[in-house]
Amino acid sequence: MKDTALAKATKEAMKKFNIRASKKNGQNFIIDEEAINTILKTASINEEDRVLEIGPGLGTLTRFLCEKAAKVLAVEIDKQIVSTLNVTMSDCKNFVLINDDFLRLNIRTLLKGDENDKKYKVVANLPYYITSPIIMKLLEEKDMVDSITLMVQKEVAHRICANPRGKEYGILSVAVQYHSVPKIIADVPAASFMPKPDVDSAIIHLKIREEPAVRVADEKLFFKVVRASFGQRRKTLLNSLYGSDLKLDKNMLKDILSNIEIDGTRRAETLSLNEFALITDEIGLFLNK
């Protein structure tokens, strides 16, 4: 663990408010000012911005956000943490705190305010065990979001940015790259947190695309095809699609893949977003006959 002013302040706050980091909620409080500065620089917050912070914890990053943004809307699931923040952040008039499970909230309702139509910039130090569901939830409502700057497990960051033919490439890679342009900004060692986690982290930035990376006639079918293709990674593309809930005849699938010149013996991790789009549109044509 790093011996920093933030580490000392975090210890004092935890002692004062009788807080123990919750394993259930995946709490690891950031105590590295360099990492915080990198997050702030990456998110590029200015005085006109509205920020959504997921899991503010003890408010270390939150206070820096409040100093830069017009408004910081934070969602925290832990009631004891919420009680603490109500005390420690009471001087920040641009801070709004909601005690709830982010995954259960309606993002459209949450972010729609009376101010204007300006999109939110999302900033978060995410619990490892729910990183993917939170990212997917944000991307589903991407028209409300300008950018997403996250602290995530290093392994997850590499999965998000992975290219085809790599073992890290999968559903998360395709989904995030379809909706955004992801970039790993910096690695953050485990010693930057209290308590110290078992793995290192990384700061990642997702710039939301104005248009998806590839055009498809049916976006829902696209992700259905992606999920089916990666459903059993050891199987060939043909067998993965055949054994899925697409419920297509094997000979029909052979014809579909042949029509777009994609070898059915390939595996999902070798396919680009463009190839997934081709497969989707060709399946769509067969289904709509």
Backbone torsions as a table, in degrees:
resi	resn	phi	psi	omega
1	MET	NA	136.8	-179.8
2	LYS	-72.8	136.8	178.5
3	ASP	-92.5	86.0	-175.7
4	THR	-122.6	169.5	175.7
5	ALA	-61.2	-36.6	178.4
6	LEU	-67.6	-35.9	177.4
7	ALA	-63.4	-44.3	179.3
8	LYS	-63.2	-45.3	-179.8
9	ALA	-64.3	-36.8	179.0
10	THR	-66.5	-43.9	176.9
11	LYS	-58.8	-45.0	-178.4
12	GLU	-64.7	-41.0	179.5
13	ALA	-66.1	-41.7	179.8
14	MET	-64.3	-38.3	178.6
15	LYS	-69.9	-46.0	-177.6
16	LYS	-61.2	-42.3	-176.1
17	PHE	-101.3	10.1	176.4
18	ASN	54.2	52.4	-176.9
19	ILE	-106.6	133.4	170.9
20	ARG	-118.5	133.2	-179.7
21	ALA	-58.8	128.1	-176.6
22	SER	-85.9	119.3	175.1
23	LYS	-67.1	-35.6	-179.9
24	LYS	-58.6	-40.9	-179.1
25	ASN	-94.1	6.1	176.9
26	GLY	62.6	39.7	-174.9
27	GLN	-83.9	120.7	171.3
28	ASN	-137.2	107.8	-172.9
29	PHE	-80.3	133.1	-177.3
30	ILE	-76.7	134.3	-177.7
31	ILE	-129.5	20.0	-175.0
32	ASP	-114.7	106.9	-176.9
33	GLU	-65.8	-32.6	178.1
34	GLU	-62.4	-42.3	178.2
35	ALA	-64.9	-41.0	178.3
36	ILE	-62.0	-44.7	179.2
37	ASN	-62.6	-35.5	177.9
38	THR	-67.1	-40.9	177.1
39	ILE	-61.3	-46.5	-178.3
40	LEU	-63.1	-43.0	179.7
41	LYS	-65.6	-41.4	-179.2
42	THR	-66.3	-43.7	-179.3
43	ALA	-70.3	-21.6	176.8
44	SER	53.3	58.1	-178.0
45	ILE	-81.5	134.6	173.5
46	ASN	-128.0	177.7	-171.8
47	GLU	-68.8	-7.1	177.9
48	GLU	-100.1	-7.0	-173.3
49	ASP	-80.9	147.7	168.6
50	ARG	-107.2	131.4	-174.7
51	VAL	-118.1	135.6	170.8
52	LEU	-105.9	118.7	176.1
53	GLU	-110.1	127.1	-179.7
54	ILE	-103.5	120.4	-179.4
55	GLY	71.2	67.2	-177.5
56	PRO	-69.2	-15.5	-179.6
57	GLY	59.6	-132.1	-178.5
58	LEU	-81.3	-0.2	173.7
59	GLY	89.6	14.5	-178.5
60	THR	-62.3	-52.6	176.8
61	LEU	-70.3	-35.8	-176.6
62	THR	-56.1	-44.4	-177.9
63	ARG	-63.2	-41.0	177.0
64	PHE	-63.1	-38.6	178.4
65	LEU	-63.9	-42.2	-179.8
66	CYS	-63.8	-30.4	178.6
67	GLU	-70.2	-22.4	-174.5
68	LYS	-107.0	-31.4	-169.8
69	ALA	-98.4	163.0	174.2
70	ALA	-72.3	-36.1	-177.6
71	LYS	-152.4	139.9	173.6
72	VAL	-122.9	115.1	177.4
73	LEU	-103.3	115.6	-176.1
74	ALA	-114.0	140.0	177.6
75	VAL	-117.3	121.9	-177.5
76	GLU	-132.8	130.5	-176.3
77	ILE	-84.4	-26.8	-172.5
78	ASP	-83.5	116.6	-176.2
79	LYS	-64.0	-36.4	-179.9
80	GLN	-68.2	-38.9	176.6
81	ILE	-64.2	-40.9	178.9
82	VAL	-60.3	-44.0	178.1
83	SER	-60.6	-39.3	178.4
84	THR	-65.9	-46.8	-179.4
85	LEU	-63.9	-33.7	177.4
86	ASN	-61.0	-26.2	177.5
87	VAL	-88.5	-52.6	-171.7
88	THR	-73.5	-23.4	-178.1
89	MET	-107.2	13.0	-175.0
90	SER	-63.5	-21.5	-179.5
91	ASP	-84.9	-7.6	-179.0
92	CYS	-94.7	102.3	-173.5
93	LYS	-75.0	-15.0	179.3
94	ASN	-98.4	16.9	-177.5
95	PHE	-106.4	127.5	177.5
96	VAL	-123.2	127.9	-175.4
97	LEU	-118.1	132.3	178.2
98	ILE	-121.0	127.2	178.2
99	ASN	-93.9	99.3	-178.4
100	ASP	-166.4	169.1	174.2
101	ASP	-86.2	115.2	-175.8
102	PHE	-55.6	-36.9	-177.1
103	LEU	-68.2	-15.9	179.7
104	ARG	-96.6	-9.8	-175.5
105	LEU	-81.5	151.8	171.1
106	ASN	-87.0	106.9	-174.8
107	ILE	-61.8	-38.6	-178.4
108	ARG	-61.6	-42.4	177.5
109	THR	-69.6	-39.9	-178.1
110	LEU	-62.0	-43.3	-172.2
111	LEU	-93.2	-11.1	-179.3
112	LYS	-81.4	113.9	-178.3
113	GLY	-124.1	-174.7	-179.1
114	ASP	-89.6	-8.7	-171.0
115	GLU	-67.2	-66.7	177.9
116	ASN	-169.3	-172.2	-177.3
117	ASP	-93.1	13.7	-178.8
118	LYS	-62.1	134.0	-178.1
119	LYS	-75.3	159.3	178.7
120	TYR	-89.2	147.1	167.2
121	LYS	-99.5	126.4	-177.4
122	VAL	-95.2	132.0	176.4
123	VAL	-133.4	133.6	-178.4
124	ALA	-161.8	146.0	167.1
125	ASN	-103.5	96.6	-167.1
126	LEU	-85.2	139.8	170.1
127	PRO	-60.2	136.0	-173.6
128	TYR	-59.1	-38.0	-169.5
129	TYR	-74.4	-14.1	179.3
130	ILE	-125.2	21.0	-179.1
131	THR	-58.7	-52.9	-175.8
132	SER	-61.7	-47.3	178.3
133	PRO	-59.5	-37.4	-180.0
134	ILE	-67.9	-44.7	179.1
135	ILE	-60.5	-45.1	-179.2
136	MET	-64.4	-37.8	178.5
137	LYS	-63.8	-41.7	178.7
138	LEU	-65.1	-41.8	-178.0
139	LEU	-68.9	-28.3	177.4
140	GLU	-65.8	-24.9	178.1
141	GLU	-117.5	42.5	-171.4
142	LYS	-65.3	-19.9	179.2
143	ASP	-70.0	-11.3	177.3
144	MET	-96.2	-5.4	-170.0
145	VAL	-121.7	134.7	177.4
146	ASP	-86.2	-48.0	-179.2
147	SER	-156.4	163.7	-179.2
148	ILE	-132.2	119.1	177.6
149	THR	-116.9	119.3	-170.6
150	LEU	-130.4	150.0	164.9
151	MET	-101.9	119.1	-177.5
152	VAL	-134.6	168.2	174.4
153	GLN	-58.5	137.1	-175.4
154	LYS	-55.2	-41.0	179.9
155	GLU	-60.5	-40.9	179.9
156	VAL	-66.7	-40.3	178.0
157	ALA	-58.1	-41.7	179.9
158	HIS	-71.3	-32.1	174.9
159	ARG	-65.6	-41.4	-179.0
160	ILE	-61.6	-41.0	-175.0
161	CYS	-93.9	3.1	-174.2
162	ALA	-64.1	148.2	176.2
163	ASN	-100.0	159.9	176.1
164	PRO	-54.5	151.0	179.1
165	ARG	80.8	2.2	175.0
166	GLY	-102.2	151.9	-176.9
167	LYS	-68.2	-18.8	-179.3
168	GLU	-84.8	-13.8	-176.4
169	TYR	-73.9	128.6	-178.1
170	GLY	-162.8	-158.8	-177.0
171	ILE	-57.3	-44.5	-178.8
172	LEU	-62.3	-41.2	178.3
173	SER	-58.1	-50.6	-177.3
174	VAL	-63.4	-45.9	-176.4
175	ALA	-63.2	-48.2	-178.1
176	VAL	-66.5	-43.2	-178.0
177	GLN	-71.3	-23.5	175.0
178	TYR	-67.2	-42.6	-174.7
179	HIS	-93.0	-20.0	-171.5
180	SER	-149.9	173.5	172.5
181	VAL	-109.4	104.4	-177.1
182	PRO	-89.1	149.5	178.0
183	LYS	-149.6	130.9	174.1
184	ILE	-80.8	123.1	-175.5
185	ILE	-91.6	-45.9	-176.7
186	ALA	-162.0	149.4	171.8
187	ASP	-84.4	146.3	179.4
188	VAL	-129.2	117.0	-176.7
189	PRO	-68.6	156.1	-179.3
190	ALA	-57.1	-29.3	-178.6
191	ALA	-66.7	-7.2	179.9
192	SER	-82.8	2.8	-176.6
193	PHE	-127.6	156.6	174.2
194	MET	-131.0	121.2	-7.3
195	PRO	-68.3	162.0	-178.0
196	LYS	-73.3	121.6	178.3
197	PRO	-74.1	173.7	-178.3
198	ASP	-81.8	-13.2	-175.7
199	VAL	-132.0	162.2	175.9
200	ASP	-81.1	163.6	-179.9
201	SER	-119.1	178.3	174.9
202	ALA	-148.8	148.0	173.4
203	ILE	-92.3	127.4	-177.7
204	ILE	-128.2	143.9	-179.5
205	HIS	-120.3	129.8	176.9
206	LEU	-114.9	111.9	175.4
207	LYS	-92.1	116.9	-176.0
208	ILE	-65.6	131.5	178.0
209	ARG	-76.0	143.4	174.0
210	GLU	-69.4	-34.8	175.2
211	GLU	-129.8	147.4	178.3
212	PRO	-55.4	157.5	-177.7
213	ALA	-61.1	-31.7	177.4
214	VAL	-134.5	151.6	178.4
215	ARG	-91.9	132.0	174.8
216	VAL	-135.1	150.1	-179.5
217	ALA	-71.5	-30.5	-175.7
218	ASP	-138.6	102.1	-176.3
219	GLU	-65.1	-38.2	179.0
220	LYS	-62.5	-42.0	178.7
221	LEU	-66.1	-36.5	178.1
222	PHE	-55.8	-50.2	-177.8
223	PHE	-73.4	-25.6	174.4
224	LYS	-66.7	-40.7	178.2
225	VAL	-66.9	-42.5	179.6
226	VAL	-61.9	-47.4	-179.9
227	ARG	-62.1	-41.9	179.4
228	ALA	-64.0	-41.1	-177.0
229	SER	-64.7	-38.1	-179.3
230	PHE	-92.0	0.9	-174.9
231	GLY	-55.5	-40.7	177.3
232	GLN	-135.6	93.5	-168.7
233	ARG	-58.9	-28.1	-177.3
234	ARG	-78.3	-16.4	-179.4
235	LYS	-82.1	157.5	174.3
236	THR	-69.6	162.8	178.7
237	LEU	-56.7	-45.4	-178.9
238	LEU	-59.0	-48.2	-178.2
239	ASN	-70.1	-33.4	177.6
240	SER	-65.3	-44.5	179.8
241	LEU	-68.8	-37.9	-179.7
242	TYR	-66.6	-36.5	-177.9
243	GLY	-87.1	12.9	-176.6
244	SER	-102.3	178.9	-179.9
245	ASP	-80.5	10.1	172.0
246	LEU	-67.9	-25.3	174.6
247	LYS	55.0	48.4	177.9
248	LEU	-105.2	141.9	177.6
249	ASP	-62.1	143.2	-176.5
250	LYS	-61.8	-40.5	178.9
251	ASN	-66.1	-35.7	177.7
252	MET	-65.1	-40.7	178.6
253	LEU	-65.1	-38.3	177.1
254	LYS	-60.6	-42.3	178.9
255	ASP	-65.0	-41.9	-179.7
256	ILE	-59.9	-48.6	-178.3
257	LEU	-68.9	-35.7	178.6
258	SER	-65.6	-38.6	-178.8
259	ASN	-61.7	-31.1	-178.5
260	ILE	-107.7	11.8	174.2
261	GLU	57.1	45.1	173.9
262	ILE	-113.3	125.7	-177.1
263	ASP	-72.1	120.3	-178.1
264	GLY	-67.5	-13.0	178.8
265	THR	-85.1	-5.6	175.6
266	ARG	-70.0	164.5	176.5
267	ARG	-109.6	159.3	-173.0
268	ALA	-55.4	-37.7	-174.9
269	GLU	-68.9	-5.8	178.0
270	THR	-95.1	-7.0	-173.2
271	LEU	-89.7	136.9	175.0
272	SER	-83.6	169.6	176.5
273	LEU	-60.9	-38.2	178.8
274	ASN	-61.7	-39.8	180.0
275	GLU	-70.0	-38.2	174.7
276	PHE	-62.3	-36.9	178.5
277	ALA	-66.4	-42.3	177.8
278	LEU	-60.3	-45.6	179.6
279	ILE	-61.8	-44.4	-179.1
280	THR	-59.6	-49.8	-176.8
281	ASP	-66.4	-34.6	179.1
282	GLU	-70.9	-40.3	175.4
283	ILE	-63.4	-40.1	177.9
284	GLY	-58.3	-41.0	178.2
285	LEU	-62.9	-42.0	178.6
286	PHE	-65.4	-42.8	-177.5
287	LEU	-68.1	-26.8	-176.9
288	ASN	-95.0	4.7	178.9
289	LYS	-69.9	NA	NA
